Amino acid sequence: MKGYRNYFLNKLLWLLITFFFAFILNFTLPRLMPGDPVAAITARVAQGMSNSTGMKEVYERYAEQFGTNKPILEQFILYVKNVARGNFGASFSQFPRPVGDILKTSIIWTVALQFPAIIVGWLIGNTLGALAAYQKRGFDKLLLPTSIFISSLPAFGMAVIMMTIFGVNLKWFPISGGYGFDLIPSLSWSFVWSVIVHYQLPFWSIVLITIGGQAIGMRSMSIYELNADYVKYSRFLGIKDRKIVGYVFRNAMLPQITGLALSIGTMVGGTLMAEIIFSYPGLGFTLLSGIKGQDYPLISAVTLIITVMVLSANFIIEILYGIIDPRVKAAQTD
Amino acid sequence: MKKLLYVVSVLVIVSMVLAACAAPTATPAPAQSTEAPEAPAQPTEAPAVEEPAQPTEAPVAEEPADPNALPREQTLYYNGLQWSSVVCWNPYSSNCNNAIAIGQNDNSRVPMFETPYLYNMMDGKQYPLLADGPYAWNDAMTEITFKLNAAAKWSDGTPVTADDVAYTWASNIKYNTQAGVANKDYIDTIIAKDPQTVVIKAKLGEDGKAFNPLQVNAYLSSYYVIQKAWTQKLEERTGGDAAAFLADVAEDVVYSGPYHKYFSDDTKVVYIRDDNYWGQDASMWGKLPVPKYLAHMFYKDNAAGTTAMKAGEVDVSQQFNSNVQDLWLKDNLPISTYLAEAPYGVGAQLPTVYYNLASNGLDQVAVRKAIAIAIDYDTIIANAMTNQSATFTQVPRSLMNPTPGEQALFDHDAVKDLQWAGKDIEGAKKLLDDAGIVDSNGDGWREYNGKNLHYTATCPEGWSDWQAAVEVVAAAGKKIGIDIVTAYPDWGVYQTVVTNWPLPEEGYDLFMFWNDGAGPTQPWGRIRKFMSSEFAETTNNWNGNMGGYKNPTADELIKKIPSLTDPAELKAVYTELVEIYLTDVPSFSLMYKPQLFHTVNESVWTNFPHEGDGTNPAVPPLILLDGWGIAGLYNLELVD
């Protein structure tokens, strides 16, 4: 038990160190972008204003309000204090809207799109990969090149192809938005159905990309395991094929589970392309708007969420590995 | 495992088939009529004309079958105005990102909040909205008086009073709003003489008259009247803190216009008509605006907006649609623009290239003029603007936009010899040769002060029409021995650099910027921003003259204009300014851009403003929202 505790504490320490540096980078990197976000706000406000002293007043007022005229260290301390209280501040690009409010509304769309897409893609990909490894012959010959082709497509490429074929040409699915242009969100059947219909293209564009990579990985792992000594020995002992296949896939699954956890951890950033192409109202689209508008608080908040999710996913995997496979723990604590 | 595969496969197929079977959320019915309305449009009534009261006609009385759906035949859809979520409903704030509800400028946006007058860019006049009859200056030219329409009411049913107007101004000053900051140099105070009479006292110049009567006139059609009682409520809850006052979301705001908030999220914003709107009184419009809802989806870019318009999901498009004529000529869609032929819209703005006069050689008129006359403007207009601009042969360059009102303000013959239409390579070479700016070392580039003339022409990255134009500028330079390269920094960087002096030594020698369109202070306001030295070499300069041009004669003339009343004298001054501008060439325009893009889809609605539609006063092509353009909302008809 002591070994587990040391292993856990070691991992926790590294998690905190990584988080500390990631947090500093989250704050610093957006602010290193060239340009001045307050100037952009002044531009909006300055519409119709022709006196230069007035412009200066407006600029200085916003610089004061956002604290961009303060030293960077002072800004950082203020940021840490606010974040500790769960306050990400007001968005620059959507001022005076609080960043928390923006995240709250968009994260639901992102999770609803990406989480099922990752799970479905992972399930289908692994099933197909395992089947290809086990059945070989024709199925494998078809699946492998197809998977390689699909997984090498960039996410935006797949999204554009799907949009062109199923949205623009066949007109089966709408090509933009999270629900119908003529609806107001409610729990009505027409709204729910509209969400489902709008969901299809971004969903499948993510699923297809996921399937390819997962299938290739699972196929390789399964082939490796199928040729392992324990499989041969099991066959020699006369154990049923069905039973052996069960062992094989369980062993082949371990790296795939790592992949799944990491995919879930990075899902916020992963939806960016699908959300942008399909004008889907999620966090990825919000992040892009934030970057365009040099919206430091918004960028920092979104990247912080990504950081926390990735670090948490990694940490959980490490801990689970330590429990599932004692060799990992042993190797790490030696 | 096989079973799992079968189950998943079946689920996948069923899901796709089911979803595909559904129509993609109420695709609009095919166009019933693809013809632009040929019958003369109902003339828009001049608001001040007294007529017997007419019964209020709610154009479409039926309630929607699905309360969560926006009936297509009751909703007017827009694109190109709003790209992300609406943030607030506070008319004192300039940061609400609420494009349909809030926009105070030369042609103010008035569906929710209203101004005393409406500016009409087609005839340059201001028509009463909350006001009753025309405004009047006193003989001493120190104050303006106007009456409010007795029928004007707030959404809570209380009358709009002179006290509201005065309190709005006082609040604008107290809380340093954009309206206050922009006008405090010109307006001293606004007082309520009686509940219906407003007096605006101008800041006075040395001669004891209004320092700038033009700006005071413009205030009347540019800035909203906001309810005093609601303002006091806002003050109470924000405790007099200016930052909190301006940052308040104002969901409870009281308004006087015909539309207000219905729904808003991260994908769209919808406004609903107030069927108790005061403007249905016979003294104003005599009826309600026709669409019950105004809606705007947020598209990721122009291409997505165009796709939606092609699909019939957008009725009014305020975005640049490249080769707009293809929509009706090739795609056979019931889409049209204000003018049936190129330039399709009424040019009002002059996107302009500024010279950084601190760059080597650009302080020389010969170099500036040589570059300007060598440029192939026809190519810019054909490629960058896809012919959505008049050419400089059709409307020779000056400081004025192509509207007849502005064109009449200067003597065309007097400046004829100074104007150029472009592509004059030989003329440009001669200018440079005559000035002694030649290629003395044979490397192909001319020199000045012993250094090659090497410049960077720039505009923001992704502004594709401007980028295409800048490429043509660079090509012209090379033809006359001036090395012009292009660079496209990110907008965030670009705006920070060009609005502050000094400009960098490299990278911003020729740079593009916009300027004022049509408005009650134009063309004076635009000329001031092109040429006045008050903006030269300043920081936070979003006005103009960013290249640092100074000319005392021009300054004097610009200062003189606002108080001139004699048309002949005004024309002489404007002509002289055009002469100076075309002689000194501190900057030059590349095209004429409409005030707003105004493309309409007549799949569902018809009777949009078009040239020669018979409206009187003519309704301007301002997407049925801005200034007198809102009159278009009262003329719409369903296609059926």
Interface residues (C-beta under 8 A of the other chain):
Chain A: M33 P34 G35 D36 P37 A39 A40 I41 T42 A43 R44 V45 A46 Q47 G48 M49 S50 N51 S52 G54 M55 K56 E57 V58 Y59 R61 Q65 A90 S93 Q94 F95 P96 R97 I102 T105 S106 W109 V120 L123 I124 T127 L128 A130 L131 F166 V168 K171 W172 F173 P174 I175 S176 G177 G178 Y179 G180 F181 D182 L183 I184 P185 S186 S188 S190 F191 W193 S194 I196 V197 H198 Y199 Q200 W204 V245 F249 I276 I277 S279 P281 F285 T286 S289 K292 Q294
Chain B: M1 K2 L4 L5 V8 V12 S15 M16 A19 A20 A22 P24 T25 A26 T27 D66 P67 N68 A69 L70 P71 R72 T75 Y77 S84 S85 V87 C88 S93 S94 N95 N97 G103 Q104 N105 D106 N176 Q178 V181 A182 K184 D185 Q215 S222 A243 L246 A247 D248 V249 F263 D265 D266 T267 K268 V270 A295 M297 F298 Y299 K300 A304 T307 A308 E313 P489 D490 W491 G492 V493 Y494 Q495 T496 T499 G525 R528 K529 E534 F535 T538 T539 N540 N541 W542 N543
